Amino acid sequence: QVQLAESGGGLVQVGGSLRLSCAASGSTSSINVFGWYRQAPGQQRELVASITNFGVTNVPDSMKDRCTIFRDNAKNTVLLHMNRLKPDDTAVYYCNAYSLRLFKNYWGQGTQVTVVT
């Protein structure tokens, strides 16, 4: 089993930046990909950014210029930096971990990010 704990959400001003942190524990050696997803009210959950255990990142084109994802393998932590935040970035942000060997997806509880004017 893998446990994921997100932190760093809250209220952010339009145009500001945020840093979200995801601390992983448990059988983290089985994880191949960590990712951040978000879900706004009434919307589907969508990928924000992901990173493999080889450091290969995947960021959708719509977010490439505003999002950066980092992984600290020694600390089992994944960080997401976002800048130039917009009201549309308001959502619950979830940390995700995927194990190819176990064919399992793990999710954190989510952290609310609200962008205010």
N, C-alpha and C positions, 0 to 999 in steps of 0.2 A: 504493500500500500504506500501511497504517496500523499502527503498532506501539503497543502499550499495555503499560505497566509499572506494576503495583500495588505498593503498600508500605503498611505500617502494621498488618499483622496480628500475631497472637501470642496470648499468654495474657492473659485479662481476668477479673477477679473478677466474680461475680454482682452485679448492681446497678451495675456500673461502666459506663464509656463507652469508645468507641473512635473513632478517626478513620482512615479509609482514604483513600489518595491514589492517583490514576491519572494518570500522565503520558503524554500522547499525542504521537507524533511521526510524521513522514511526511506523507502527503497529508491533513492534518487539515481542510483547507478543504472537503473533500468530505463531512465528517461532519455529519449532521443531529441525531442523538440520541446521547447518552452515557447509559450505564446501569450500575448495579451489580446483579449477580445473585448468588445463592448456591446451593450444593448441599451438602446434608448426606449422610452415608453412607446409601445405599439409597433416597435421595429424588431426585425430579426437580429440575432446576435451576429456581429461581423468582426472579422480579423482586423486588428490594429497593426500588429507586428509579431513576427516569430523569429526564433533563432535556434539553430541546431547545436548539438554538442560539439560540432566542428567550427562553430562560429558563423555559419552561413545564415544570413538574415533574409527575411521576406517581409517587405512592407508594401502594401497596396499603393499604386501610383497616386491615389488621391491624398495620401498621407506622407509620401516620401520626403517632402521638403519640410515636414514639421515633426516627424517622429524618429526617434533613435532607440534601439533596443540594445541592451548590454547584458552579458552573462558573466557572473563571477563563479566559476566552477568550484573554486576552493570553498566559497561560502554558500554554495547552492542557492544563489540569489540571482534574480533576473530583474533588471531595472528598465523602466520605460520613461523616456524623456519626451515631452511634447511641448511645443512652443506655439506662439501666435494662436492661442486658443480662441475658439468661436463658440457662440451659443449652441451650435449644432454638435459640439463635442460633449455636451451634457449627456451623461449615460452612466450606467453601472459598468465598471471595468472589471473584467475577470481574468485571473491568471489561469493558464492552462498548461498541462504537461501531458505529453503523449509518449507512450512506450510502444515501440514497434514490436519488441519481443513478446510483450504481454498482450499486445493489441488492446490497450486500454487508454482511455482518456481520463484525466483527473482535472477537477475544477476547484478553484478557491471559492470563498463565499461571495466575493465581489466587494468592490469599494465604490461608493458614489462619488462622482465628479460632477459638480454643477458650475457652469460658467455663467457669471453674472455681469451685467453692465454697471 
